[in-house]
Structure formats: structure tokens, C-alpha cells
Amino acid sequence: MFKVEKNNEKVGQYLANIIDNKYESRRAFCREYISLSGGVVTDDAVSSMANRLSQIIKGRKAIQTYDFPYFTDLLGVSCEQILSAGECSVPISNRVTNYSIACSRNPKEWEEYINRADKLVLNSDEYCKTVLDYAIEFGNYDFIKYLMDNEYIWFDSRKDNDYIQTFGAGTSIERRKFENIDFGLEGKLKTEDELRIKLISLAADNNDIEMLNNLRARENPQLYFKAHYLSGAHPDFDGCYNERMVKHIANSDDSILDYFTDSFGIRDEMKYKDGIKRVHTFVFPYISKLLDFLISTNSSFAETALKKAIKYNKQTYKKLHELILSVKNDERYAVEYMKDVWIETCQRDFDFYENGDIVIFRALYSNLNAEKQSDGIITNIAKVTRKSNSPILKPLIEELNESYEAIRNMKEHIKEF
């Protein structure tokens, strides 16, 4: 027995998430639907189906009985999953598989599957999906927590390592002794960041701050090897953007939103002459997108989020101002013929990247009887593209964007310092 979700919007959003993950576009799904149902795939037919699908996704129309055979086949889900908006997952086959175990709510079944001699739990299935892929897809958070609490899998947030594509993850489930074909789960955990990103959405839905901390949910692995003010290296935040994850965060409770709008420190592993380790401060890489969603949905947390972003932008501006003045006041520029060179130096060492709204400044200066010293900053700042007629939010949006533009255009105004 399962509960039919009477909220068409939830059913529509559930279908939208599956379609967007499975197909390159919603029109591509419409073409497959028309073809599978025996229709002729024409531009008019696709447009008509796309319009109907849009109405279903927005919750303005309900999915029809005659749609189910095609939706279930094309999306690889059951009618029960669609009708319950993903709350109920019913295995399609009686055979124990990654799919059926990820549907299960029975810890005994999970444990038996993990301990099978053939180690099926480590394999991807015929759809190249592991048991963890399906568990995330079905929203089976209890199963994922079971795997992590019992240390069958982990996302490593404990070690002070160097990071490249992921923060590190693994599994304690041993492979078969004589066959090395169990790459699926272990390989995905160690080499892909996609599972972590999907799990962040589930943890946000379940208000699990501990899990979010374990997953380093606010961070991006590139922050550890592509964030240096001396070299000017910077992360590719835009290339890693996941809209579904940010939407889940935007729809979370205030405690989760408070977590994602806080700043955090990232250690710099470069070796500096003074021997001092640097720690760079960042905010959530997609803070601007998150703010846009909060404003567009009239979130009760929008005011708090905007105020926190304004405070961070202004702190960043203050730090940049102090660093620029440290260069201006350097002894090298005290002599008459060098008095304007500091402006060119600061402009050369100031960078702003639209990708991620990242600002970098390298402050190089000298002290008497000392080697050249270096200081600097690399961080990201926030802006908003959405508008609001709210008498509370409107001035906050304007103030935030003014602080953003002041930093973005700082290079052109250095001579005024």
C-alpha cells in the first residue's frame, strides 16, 4: 500500500528531476515518448507534447492514465514512484538487485546483500548504476545513513590531504578475491564527485547538518588546488554548477540555509618564504544562485541571507582596501620617481573573474633589511539578478549589488585610494 501524492506540483517536480537527469532536454524526452507511443515525430507533435509536459511539470495538469506505460518505460520508474512523487519505491523484479535493495527499507536485507559472496553490491548493473546511485535516486536516506554509519562507505573529511577532483571517499566492502571486476561503487566513490553532489540534496532535505559537514557540502574540490592568489589560479565554479542541488538547498529549513550562507576557510598548500600557512575564506560557490532562488520564491530566509552576503562583500572590500594601501605605503614608492608606480603595480596584481565572481589581489611589498614579503586575497563574492518589490528586500538587493560592483570595478579606481 502506498500514498498517492495529491499535490500535482510535487509529482511534476519529481518527473522534471528524472527527465532532466536522463535526457539532454525535455523535447528529447517528448520525441522518445511520441515514438514509443506509435506517433509520428514532427515539430508540431513535439511542440504539442512539450507544452503538455510543461503543464504536468508545473502542476497545472495531472499525468494521465494513458501516460504511465510510456513514462515508466522511458524513465525506468514504477507507477507507484510517479504517483507518490518518489516517496514509494517498488522493485520491478523479484530478483535481488541494486535496484531492489535501494528500494528496500529493511536493514536485514541491506546487510545480507552487502555480505553476499559474489559482492554484487560493488558492481554497476546493466544501466551502469550502483546501489548508491539508486538509493540517492529513490531518496532512501536511511539506507545511505546505514552504509555510512557502519563505515561501509565514507566521504573522507578527516585527513589533511591534497585534493584534485574529489575530497576522497571509499568503501570497506572487499572485492572478490580472484576477480577484479567490482569497479562500480568503489570507482565511482573515488573518482567522481557526482554522488556527493546528489547526496547533498538529500541531506539538505533531511536537515542533516552533520552529513553536510561530512560531505563538505559548501566546498568544491577545486578550492584545494585551483585557488592561489600568487599564481592567479582560480576554480571553475560555473562548470560544476548543479541547479537541482541549489534548488533543494533553497527549499530547505532555515538551519540549512544558515549553514550554506556562512563563510568557511580553505587551507592553501603553497609554500611561502615566510613559512606561514595561508587560509583563504570563501562563501558557498553558488551563493548568488541561491540568493536568486530565495528571492524568487519569497523565502522567509531571504532577508537574513541578503544581510549576510552584504556583510561578507563589505568585509572583502575592506580587506582589499587595506592590502592596496599596504602596497601604496611600501618604502619602494617613497621616492619621487616611483610615487605613481604603485598604481600600475596594484592594477597588474588585481584580477576579477566572472566565473564564480572570484576576486584576487596580490600584495607584494618590502621592509627595510628584509626580503620581499607577500600577502593577498582570493575569495568569491555575491550578487543578485532577481528583483523584488518587497520594501524590505528591495533596498537590500540594491545594497548587495552596489557592494559587488564596487569590488568588481575596484581595479579602475585604485588611483583614487
C-alpha positions, 0 to 999 in steps of 0.5 A: 500500500502506498500514498498517492501524492495529491499535490500535482506540483510535487509529482511534476517536480519529481518527473522534471528531476528524472527527465532532466537527469536522463535526457539532454532536454525535455523535447528529447524526452517528448520525441522518445515518448511520441515514438514509443507511443506509435506517433509520428515525430514532427515539430508540431507533435513535439511542440504539442507534447512539450507544452503538455509536459510543461503543464504536468511539470508545473502542476497545472495538469495531472499525468494521465492514465494513458501516460504511465506505460510510456513514462515508466518505460522511458524513465525506468520508474514504477507507477507507484514512484510517479504517483507518490512523487518518489516517496514509494519505491517498488522493485520491478523484479523479484530478483535481488538487485541494486535496484531492489535493495535501494528500494528496500527499507529493511536493514536485514536485507541491506546487510545480507546483500552487502555480505553476499559472496559474489559482492554484487553490491560493488558492481554497476548493473546493466544501466551502469548504476550502483546501489548508491546511485539508486538509493540517492535516486529513490531518496532512501536516506536511511539506507545511505545513513546505514552504509555510512554509519557502519563505515561501509562507505565514507566521504573522507573529511578527516585527513589533511590531504591534497585534493584534485577532483574529489575530497576522497571517499571509499568503501570497506566492502572487499572485492572478490578475491580472484576477480577484479571486476567490482569497479562500480561503487568503489570507482565511482566513490573515488573518482567522481564527485557526482554522488556527493553532489546528489547526496547533498540534496538529500541531506539538505532535505533531511536537515542533516547538518552533520552529513553536510559537514561530512560531505563538505557540502559548501566546498568544491574540490577545486578550492584545494588546488585551483585557488592561489592568489600568487599564481592567479589560479582560480576554480571553475565554479560555473562548470560544476554548477548543479541547479537541482542541488541549489534548488533543494538547498533553497527549499530547505529549513532555515538551519540549512540555509544558515549553514550554506550562507556562512563563510568557511576557510580553505587551507592553501598548500603553497609554500611561502618564504615566510613559512606561514600557512595561508587560509583563504575564506570563501562563501558557498560557490553558488551563493548568488544562485541561491540568493536568486532562488530565495528571492524568487520564491519569497523565502522567509530566509531571504532577508537574513541571507541578503544581510549576510552576503552584504556583510561578507562583500563589505568585509572583502572590500575592506580587506582589499582596501587595506592590502592596496594601501599596504602596497601604496605605503611600501618604502619602494614608492617613497621616492619621487620617481616611483610615487605613481608606480604603485598604481600600475603595480596594484592594477597588474596584481588585481584580477576579477573573474566572472566565473564564480565572481572570484576576486584576487589581489596580490600584495607584494611589498618590502621592509627595510633589511628584509626580503620581499614579503607577500600577502593577498586575497582570493575569495568569491563574492555575491550578487543578485539578478532577481528583483523584488518589490518587497520594501524590505528586500528591495533596498537590500538587493540594491545594497548587495549589488552596489557592494559587488560592483564596487569590488568588481570595478575596484581595479579602475579606481585604485588611483583614487585610494 
